[in-house]
Amino acid sequence: MTQVNWASRKAPAPGSWLARMLARKPRMLVAIALANRMARAIWAMATKQEDYRDPALSVAA
């Protein structure tokens, strides 16, 4: 909820996943979707025994 509340006060990057979701869905539903998205990413990293790779850095490289 903290990230969703912060994004509601200060606009997230245009075109980002969070901005698109907030534009069309209620805040509580976005918070649940964000938690689910984060949990899936963490589960995938744990099962593959990988460290987090920032998508922004991998595109720039």
DAPELIN-V746072 format. One record per residue. N is the residue number from 1. OMEGA is omega as a letter, one per 30 degrees, with the letter a starting at -180 (none if undefined). NEAR is the number of other C-alpha atoms within 10 Angstrom. Layout:
BEGIN
<<N;OMEGA;NEAR> <N;OMEGA;NEAR>>
END
This chain:
BEGIN
<<1;a;13> <2;a;8> <3;l;11> <4;l;19> <5;l;12> <6;a;11> <7;l;16> <8;l;14> <9;l;8> <10;a;9> <11;l;11> <12;a;17> <13;a;11> <14;l;9> <15;l;9> <16;a;9> <17;a;11> <18;l;20> <19;l;17> <20;a;14> <21;a;17> <22;a;19> <23;a;10> <24;a;9> <25;l;10> <26;a;10> <27;a;17> <28;l;13> <29;l;12> <30;l;20> <31;l;19> <32;l;13> <33;l;14> <34;l;18> <35;l;13> <36;l;12> <37;l;12> <38;l;12> <39;l;12> <40;l;12> <41;l;12> <42;l;15> <43;a;12> <44;l;12> <45;a;14> <46;a;12> <47;l;8> <48;a;9> <49;l;9> <50;l;10> <51;l;9> <52;l;10> <53;a;9> <54;a;8> <55;a;8> <56;a;8> <57;a;8> <58;l;8> <59;a;7> <60;a;6> <61;none;5>>
END
